């Protein structure tokens, strides 16, 4: 130990553990509020041209539960320390950590939020303008920054 004081190290570990538990509590509260919203809006007759937002809400709920399981595993693993059962058995890392995140990624590849937040009818000029803004910023900031005379100005359209 670099500082030579084990009590400070234990205090730091306890503070981290308390922070992780508080994070779990707030994330559980988020899952609960998402479920309450889902139940209350179940009977709404909403026609949306932006895509199937209910399907996206279900994907959010499923992914939140998977991330919550992963977070619980991480808290328990951290609480057991570096010689604990979970950290010394690699299979739990793969099942309760990597598999959970893989499922979340696969879920959001199947239920992509793009159609809900970015309708298919959107003008492709906005997408091209976004690309120009990004590359214009990149060129301006990193390549032409010392030469102020080479600044490129773009206007952002906000008609959506």
N, C-alpha and C positions, 0 to 999 in steps of 0.2 A: 504494500500500500504506500503510495507516494507521500501522503501526509503523515502517516504513522498513527492516525487517530481513528480507530475502528468505530467509535460512537458517532462520529460525523458521517462516516460512510453509511452506517445503519440509518441515521436520520435522513440522509439523502435518498436512500432506497425506500424508506417509508413515505417520504413526500411524493416520490414518483408513483408509488402504489396507490396512495390516496388520490392523486390526480387521475390515474387510470380508472379508478372506481367511480370518481365523479363524472368522468367522460362516459362511462357505461350508463350511469343513471340518466344523464341528459340525452344520450342516444336512445335509451329505452323510452323516454318521454317523447322524443320525436317519432318513434315507431307507433306509440300509442296515439298521438295526435293524427298521424297519417291514417291509422285505422279508423279513428272517429270520423275524419273527413270522408273516408271511403264509405262508411256506413250511412252517413247523412246524405251523401250524394248518390246513393245507389239507385234511387227512384227518379232522379232528375231526367227529364226528357230534353237533352241538349244535343242539338245537331251542330257539329263542328266541321268546318272545312279544313281545319289544321291537322287533322289526323285523329287517331283513336287515343284520346287522352286517358280514358279509363284503363286501357291496356298498359299504357305507360305507368299509371298509378299502381297497378298490380305488380308490374316489374319493379317499381321502386320499393314496394312493400317486401317482395321476396328478396331483393338484393339487400335491403336493410336488415332483414332477419339473418341472412348469411353473414353479413359484416358484423352483426352483433354476436353471433356464435364465434366468429374469429376473434373478436375483441375479448370475449369472455375467456377463450383459450389463452390469449396473450396475458391477461391479468393473472390467471391461475399459474401460468408458466413463470411469470415474473415473481409471483409471491412464493413459489417453491424454491427460487434461487437457482444458482448455476449447477447445483448437484441434485436438483429435483427430478422426479420421475418423468415429467413431460419433456424436459429439455434433453434428457439422456436417452430418450426413445424417439428416434427420428420419424417413425411412422405417423405420430401425432402431428408433427409439423406439416407433413404432406397432406394429411386428411383434414385437419382443422384449420390450417392456415392457407396453404397453396390451393387446395381444392376449392375452398370457399371463394377465394378471389377469382379463380378460373371460372367458376360457375357464374359469378357476377359479370365478368367480362363477356362470357358467352350469352348470357341473358340480354345484356344491352347491345349485343350484336344482332340478336334476333328481334328485339323490341327497341329499335333505335329511336332516340328522342327527336331526331331531325325532322321527321314529318309533322310533329306536333308544334315544334318551335320555329320551323322554317318550311312553310307550305311549298308544295311542288309548283304552284302557280307563281311563285315569287320570280320577279324579273332577274334574269341571269346577269344583268348589268350590275346589280348590287354585289353579286359574288365576284365579278371581275374587278369592281371598284375596291372590294376588300383586298384582293390580291395586289392591286396596284398600291394601295395604302401600305400594306405590309412590306412589299419590296421597296417602295419609295422610302419608307422609314429606315429600312435596313441599309439602303444605299446612302441615304442622307446621314444617318447617325454614325455608321461604321466606316464608310469609305470616303464620303465627301464632307465630313464634319469639320475638319480644319479649314476648308474653303467655304466660307459663308456665302459666296456668290453662287454656288451650285445648288442652293436649296430648291426643292421641288414642293409645290403647294398642291394639295388635293382638297377638294370639298367633299364632305360626307353627306350623302343624301339621307334624309330622315323622313321619307314619305310612306313609311309602313307602320 
